[in-house]
Amino acid sequence: MADSSVPRAPTQVAGRPWAEAVRGALADPDPAVRRRWLAVLDREANDAATEVFRRALADPVPDVRGAALHGLTCERCREGELCPADVVPDVSALVAGDPDPEIRIKAIKVLWTLARGEPGALPAVVAAAAADPDPAVRRAASLVAAGHHPPSHKRLRRQARSRRSKAASRAGAQVRDGGGGC
């Protein structure tokens, strides 16, 4: 007897065979095509495409990984209910090791939304707050670890640049003033 809790893959997606959609999402040489197929799977067969989204998290292109993250974790796009425990390990792995800071911030925001129902969502955020090499990622993680919603990646970048600029200005003023000390 088949497990009825596991969604069956449809035979067709967007008028194309399921296998073609999966192949397009995971193996097309054009990243824009992979991203579009992930968006189609997200819209039309989200629950059945969970494993496709998981595999696409390893794509070499950040925009494709971002689409996969959305498809895997967006509750609005699902027919069934999202079980946080099922996706937290995948999202935590992105926070800990994705090479793109913007993807790490998106993953942190996802963990923020999942943290209410899954205590396992916070350890990766706390680790990122303490040790991520990117100041915008550390700031986002610090906000989430403190229970606050992080601002957008662009806003975090502007804030980090502004803080560095102010620190450089202060250092320059000290040099001009002869050390500014005792």
Secondary structure, DSSP 8 states (H G I E B T S, - for coil): ---TTS----SEETTEEHHHHHHHHHH-S-HHHHHHHHHHHHHHHTGGGHHHHHHHTT-SSHHHHHHHHHHHH-STT-SS---HHHHHHHHHHHHHH-S-HHHHHHHHHHHHHHTTT-GGGHHHHHHHHHH-SSHHHHHHHHHHHTT-----HHHHHHHHHHHHHHHHHHHHHHHHTTSS--
